[in-house]
């Protein structure tokens, strides 16, 4: 059998496809795909098996022995702590930072399909260098003829400064990042540090200086969409709390001076809260230790001939990992991780030993430095909180089960407990073999508003569903943008040509981190909304979301007819994957076609989904935040 791997959105030319089994690297199978194979659909046939296979590869890479020492051990930067756990390889952020991981997962699925089949030749038509290197290596080891057809590469609109930066060695990129970052945050140094040092909190929260209520910024109050009612509850009970905010570039403040002014204004109220910014702990000693850690990491990783030791593996995924390795051991990521580790160590010194810690858990690299710094300081229990949804293909949340049972020197730092926001998240963690005794359930702070929807008579009237949908009845469509601009653009392009007689109005809510200019989309008439999602779901019956945004679940649970656009190059990162009531589209005008032919029959299943704990009393939260309470 001859195989053509076609990595383009259109169909392959007949001169290439004739006599070949066509394997589409992009897109999903449809009724009209014939005998062609779509890798993304192949992944979804056995997703758990393929995900576990990939996680096993990451675990085995960390355990790879080089000069009688594991790779994890070579990256030690503290006694008992390895920088491996802060690396992009261990993080596995496959929807933003390391998108090539999706190609690695897809290749594992393809290799599994090819195993046992007699393949004579594989022709790869692609412009992806990493994919080509991986396929070529696999063909050589499998005695399969390999041919490559390079497709035109899409040109990226990059500034000349960005192009020069990318040409620099990773080491110089890391040094340059530190210089720029220190200069950028210079106005934040020392803000709130004195108040933090003299405070005696019962609870310390590690959160982002992002997703704040606009009115709270203007009034000098602290109201966060991450934590919603919890700070208010703590104030009422007189619970002293410290808040350590991570500075986010492009956040709610137009300048660092305004952010510093807001922090000082909060601390002047002399209530039960103390606020500061992680970057405020920057000092000469922190910078010196950061550089020492960075040079140590660069030195220890420079002489590891990893690629040579992986060549004998039949399915070698190193081409997909190589760039992340360089960034994590020599580049900007390495420098950033070293700085965060030292900033956390400086921030946690002086906190009372019995202090309970809570941080937003996404399993990003900095979090493992935070965990190590917290525990090495000898503070109280530490709780990680996945504040939103836990998605099947968000690989950051999952590890090979052997990771949790290690007794070696450089084990993965973990919080004492993971506070999940309901039965659904707990089930997903247990499916990933996370230790059950380390899971606790708390109220879903971000989704508490769902409890009140069923009591709202106007909402019930608005969402009263009819047995049939009139073909020419106008509707208003709520469009929810993505964190990533490219996905957002693709999503809006899919609405091009939508009949105005059918969709009377399009209301677009951009992601806070990805604003959109209407002038960039002259072909589409829409209104931009800044309202919160808990207000928008009360106004509309139809929603169209990107594949990664958690707002799709808000809409689905609130009873909206929910459509999700799939990225034809990536895995299905949607939180409503495999949930009844959600419909996935991949082609332009697909929403209109489905509704017009009445193939999509929506059913309000809000009461059938015990996803979240929605008790507004927050008794669970308040109980677990009590330093005197023992959790068993």
NUDRENKOL-682583 format. One record per residue (C-alpha): residue in one letter; x, y, z. Coordinates in steps of 0.02 Angstrom, whole numbers, plus 50000, padded with zeros to 5 digits. Layout:
BEGIN
aXYZ;...
//
This chain:
BEGIN
x500005000050000;x500605017349953;x500095031550070;x499975050250038;x499985060950195;x499155077050139;x499455091950254;x498375105550175;x496575111450197;x496055107450019;x496005090949926;x497625083749851;x497885084549662;x497445068849567;x499225065949508;x499775063749689;x498235054749756;x498005041849618;x498455024449679;x498725030249859;x497825029150022;x497565047550063;x497865052050245;x497285069550287;x498335077850421;x497045091750438;x495175091250460;x493905078550518;x493035064750423;x491315068050350;x490015058050256;x490835063050091;x492625058150135;x492515041150051;x494005029750084;x495135043850141;x495825043250318;x495765058650431;x497035057950572;x496035069050690;x494545057250674;x495735042650699;x496305050450863;x494505051850924;x494185033250893;x495315028451040;x495725044851127;x496135037951300;x497355025151230;x498245037951123;x498315050851263;x499065038051381;x500315033051248;x500905050951233;x500995053551422;x502045037751433;x503275045051307;x503475060951412;x503745050851571;x505035039651488;x505945054751418;x506145061751593;x506745044751654;x507985042851510;x509705038751580;x511175048951520;x512875045251599;x512045034351732;x510875048451785;x509075051651737;x508695066951634;x507665073451779;x509175072151894;x510305081651774;x509175096951786;x509285098951974;x509305117352027;x508855114752210;x509215100452329;x507785088752282;x507005099752148;x507265097851961;x506935111151829;x506205097151724;x504515100051807;x504535118251752;x504985114151572;x503845115151421;x504055096451397;x503315092551567;x502015106351551;x501325099651385;x500325115451345;x499705109251178;x498455122951139;x499565138551153;x501405136751199;x501795119851117;x500545116950978;x501685104750891;x501205092351028;x499565089750936;x500585083950786;x501525071950899;x499885064750962;x499215063450785;x500805054450729;x500605041750869;x498845038350806;x499455036550627;x500885024950678;x499645014250773;x498535013150620;x500025008850507;x500654995250624;x500244978350546;x499864985450374;x501064982450230;x501594999750174;x502775001250026;x502945020050009;x502425035650104;x502345052450019;x502225067250135;x501545083550065;x501825096450200;x502795111950251;x503085106150431;x504915102750460;x504645093350624;x503325081950548;x504415078250397;x505905073750507;x504845062250613;x504015053350467;x505675051350376;x506495043550529;x505035031650557;x505045026050374;x506915022250381;x506695011150534;x505165002650458;x505984999550288;x504695010250198;x505135021150050;x504965039550089;x504615054149973;x504305072150018;x503345085649927;x503575102650007;x502045113650007;x502115132550008;x502325139350184;x501155153050242;x502155168950271;x502045176250445;x501905194950466;x503345197750587;x504295213450629;x506135214050589;x506515214550776;x505575198150800;x506505190250655;x508195195450726;x507675189050898;x507225171850827;x508925170650742;x509865173350904;x510505158351005;x509315153251143;x510595158451274;x510595176451212;x508695176151201;x508625171251384;x509805185251438;x508845197651331;x507185192251407;x507825195451583;x508455212951539;x506805217751456;x505735210251594;x506685218751735;x506545235351645;x504695232651612;x504245229051794;x505415241651875;x503945252151936;x503205237252029;x504705234152141;x504295235052325;x502415238252300;x501515230652450;x503045221052510;x503135229652680;x501295226252715;x501545208152661;x503035205952778;x502085212352931;x500455203252895;x499865187752987;x498675179252865;x497715163252889;x497635160852700;x498785166152558;x498125166352380;x499225165852225;x498245172952080;x498405183651923;x498295202451909;x496985199451776;x495125196151756;x494685209551884;x493005218251891;x493165235151804;x492145244151936;x493265237252073;x494805244751989;x493985261851982;x493355261152161;x494905253352237;x494065237252289;x494605219452257;x493365209352155;x494005195352047;x493095184651920;x494225170351970;x493685170752152;x491965179452141;x491115178352313;x492545170652411;x493485186752459;x491845194252518;x491475178952626;x493205179852703;x492975198152745;x491315194652831;x492065180852938;x493595191452979;x494795179052898;x496475187452865;x497065184152688;x498585188652584;x498475190252395;x500025187752288;x499625193452111;x500625188251958;x500845202751839;x500075199551668;x500635209751519;x499135217551433;x498055215451588;x496715227451652;x497925241651690;x498535253351555;x500185255951646;x501215248251785;x501055264251884;x499165262351889;x499335244251945;x500515249552084;x499335263652133;x497875251352144;x498865239452256;x499325253652373;x497525259452378;x496935242052427;x498205240752568;x497735257952638;x496005251452681;x496795241352822;x495475227852813;x495785209152825;x496675208552655;x498475212152607;x498945213452423;x500585213552331;x501315208352163;x502555194152141;x503715205352040;x503775217452187;x505005205552273;x506315208552139;x507995213052217;x509845211952179;x509975195752277;x508505188252181;x509305193252016;x510985186052067;x510235169452119;x509185169051960;x510745170751852;x511645157351953;x510195145351929;x510085149551745;x511935146751710;x511885130551809;x510405124451706;x511235129351542;x512855120551591;x512035104551653;x510975102851495;x512295107351366;x513205090651365;x511705078951363;x511655070151195;x509805066051206;x509455065051021;x510805052050995;x510045040651129;x508305041851054;x508765037150876;x508495018650903;x506665021150956;x505495016350814;x504285030750842;x505455044950889;x504525060750939;x506085070850979;x505895082150824;x504295088650905;x505145091151073;x506835098351021;x506345116751017;x505425115751184;x506965107751260;x508085121851201;x506885135151265;x506705126451433;x508555123751466;x509395138551380;x508095151051319;x506775163051382;x505755149551467;x507265143751568;x507645161551625;x505825165151666;x505655149251769;x507245152951867;x506635170551905;x504915164751962;x505685151652076;x506745164652164;x505325177252174;x504215164352258;x505575159752381;x505785178252426;x503895180852443;x503575165752556;x504935169852682;x504185177052840;x502415170252816;x501685161652971;x502025142952969;x500185138452985;x499655148652833;x498555139252709;x499025142352526;x497865142252375;x498395144852194;x497535144152025;x498055127451954;x498375125551769;x500005115751790;x501045129351708;x502915128951737;x502945142851868;x501715133151976;x502985119552013;x504245132552069;x502865139752179;x502475122752255;x504315119352290;x504585136452368;x503035134652478;x503465117352542;x505325120652565;x504865135652672;x503855124152786;x502175132852772;x500445125252796;x499455114752674;x499435120252493;x497875118552385;x497855119452195;x496215125052119;x495755122151935;x494545136851932;x493725133151765;x493485117251664;x494645102351647;x494675097151465;x495105079751402;x496435085751279;x497205099051391;x498725088351424;x499375099751563;x498165091251684;x498745073451648;x500305063051682;x500835045151665;x500175036351822;x501945031451873;x502295049951903;x501175049652057;x502005034252133;x503825039152119;x504945038252272;x506515044752187;x507455060652232;x506695072852109;x504845068352113;x503545079952039;x503055093652165;x501195092452200;x500025102552309;x499355093752463;x497625094152387;x496795098352222;x495135107352250;x494005102652104;x492405112252075;x491205097852052;x490905079552010;x491355081651827;x493105088251861;x493385075051995;x492895061251875;x494125067651744;x495545068451872;x495165050751931;x495115044751751;x496875051851736;x497395041351888;x497655056152004;x497765050252186;x495985050452252;x496475054952430;x497235071152367;x495615077152285;x494365087952378;x492755095852314;x492355114352334;x491065126152263;x491275131752081;x491595150252111;x491565155151928;x489905146251895;x488875150852048;x487715161351941;x487045145351859;x486125141452020;x485035156851997;x484615154551814;x483225142151844;x482415154551963;x482395168351834;x480675168351751;x481245179651608;x482655167651568;x481465152751571;x480295161751453;x481715166651336;x482385148851328;x480715140151311;x481055128651164;x479865125351021;x479695108150942;x480135115050770;x481185129450706;x480485140250568;x481685140650423;x481585159550397;x481375164950576;x482735177750621;x483875173850768;x485195182950866;x486845173650880;x488055175451026;x489855172750968;x491195169051099;x492985172451047;x494575162951086;x496155166651185;x497125164551024;x496925177350884;x497145164950740;x495725154050807;x494635169350833;x494925175150653;x494505157850587;x492925157650692;x492315174250621;x492765168950444;x491575154350462;x490145166650484;x490525175050318;x489025173850204;x487795169550343;x486075174550274;x485495190350363;x483695184850340;x484065170350456;x485295177850581;x484635195250620;x486055200350737;x487775194150785;x488445199050956;x490295195550981;x491105193851151;x493005193451133;x494135184651255;x494885197251378;x496635193051315;x496175194451130;x495255210451083;x494605211950905;x494465227050791;x492865226950688;x493755235750545;x494765219850515;x493155210750468;x492235221750343;x491305206750274;x490395203650439;x489165214650532;x489255211850718;x489125220950884;x490495219251014;x489935215951193;x490935218051353;x489595210651464;x490015196051575;x489535178651518;x488295176451660;x487315191251589;x487445186251407;x486775168551429;x485155176451493;x484885186051331;x485175173751190;x484615156651132;x486025152951010;x487905152651045;x489425149650934;x491065147051026;x492865143250986;x493555125951020;x494525130351177;x493515143151274;x492665137251434;x491215148951395;x490495135351283;x490075125651440;x489245140951516;x488105141851366;x487725123451361;x487295122451546;x486255138151533;x485165130051400;x485805138751243;x485925129751078;x487815128551071;x488905126750916;x490785124550928;x491995127350785;x493385114450777;x495145119150728;x495585108350578;x497395107150634;x497195103750820;x496415091250936;x494685094351006;x495085105551156;x493285110051191;x492605107851369;x490965101551292;x491815087651194;x490695072151194;x489295081151286;x487515079851223;x486785096251166;x488385102751086;x488645102450899;x490355103850818;x490615112250649;x492135113050537;x491525121350378;x490895138550329;x489025141050345;x488855124250433;x487785131950571;x486525138350446;x486465121850353;x486165111650510;x484795122850577;x483985124550406;x483835105750384;x483335103750567;x484655090450598;x485075098150765;x483735095250897;x484205104351053;x483655098051223;x483795108151383;x484795096751496;x485315109351629;x484525099351771;x485285083151708;x487095088651728;x487815088951904;x489425096751841;x489765109551976;x489505112252160;x488435128052163;x488035130852346;x488195149752375;x488605147552560;x490375141952512;x490445130752665;x491665118852582;x492865132852540;x492795140552712;x493065123652794;x494605119152693;x495365136452718;x495315134652907;x497125131552962;x496515122153117;x495495109553019;x496305093052974;x495845086052804;x495735067252795;
//
